Amino acid sequence: MVFSSVTFLFYFLPLFFLFYYLLPCRNVTILTASLLFYAWGEARYVPLLIAYIPINWTFGLLIGGPDAGGVDCWPAESQSTSECCWATNT
């Protein structure tokens, strides 16, 4: 399915917005619609996408810092722990 196709513009997109605004679980709606969209084009890559979702989510938490439930600093970014603490506290 291509973004400019009739199927996408007049069927998929309106149904997506309908479910998005009617259902309370918007993140699940976006995730389901995305996987359905990718499955329509090339279904064999959907298991790979499903495998990468928790990996990317975990790295997002790590990069986000302590406010997002992650870590203050990556150890590989600095020479020592003291540099890591100094960089995050200034």
N, C-alpha and C positions, 0 to 999 in steps of 0.2 A: 504494500500500500504506500502510495506516495502522498506527500502533504497536499499536493494540488489535484489529487484525483477526486472524482465525484463521490466515490465511496467514503473517502475520508471526510470531505467537507460537508456532505449532506446526511451521512449516517453515523459515522464514528464520532466525530466532534460534537454534534448536538447531543448524542446519547451520553458521551463523557460529561459534558457540562450539566446535563440533567441529573446524573448520578452524583456528580461532584457537589452540587448545591442541595440535593435532597438528602443524601446520606450523611450521618454525623462523622463517619470515619474517613476523612478526606485523604489522609496519607495512604490508606489501604486502597482507596479508589484510584489514586494516581498510580500506585504501584501495579495494580491489576490492569489498568488501561495501558500502561507502558508495556507490560509483558505481552498483553494481547496484541498491541500494535507491532511489536517486534516479531511475535509468532506469526503474524499475518505475512510478513515479508520473508522471514527465514527462521522457521521453527526449530531447526537443529541447534541454534545458538542460544535458545532460551534457557536450557540447563546451565550453560556457562554464565549467563547473566544472573541466574538465581544463586549460583555459587559465589559470584563476586559481590553480591549485595551485602552479606555480613562482613566480608573483608573490608570493603570500602567504608561501611558504617563504623567499624572498629578503628580504622585509620583516621576517620573524621573525628572521632572522640579523642584520639591521642593528639591530633594536631590542634584541636579546639582549645586545649588548655584545661585548667582546673574548673573553670566556670561551666564547661560543657561536659564535665566528668572525665576529662583526660589528664595528662601529665603536664608539669610545668615546663620541662625542657627535654629535648631529645639528647641522650648522652653522646651520640655520635656528632652532634653539632659543635661541641666544645672540647677543649683539651682536658678539662678536669671538672669535677663536681662543683668546685668553688666558682669557676667561671660560669657555670650554668646558673647557680644561685644568684650570683652578682648580676647577670644579664636579665634575669626575670624580676629582680627587686629594684631595678633602677628606673 
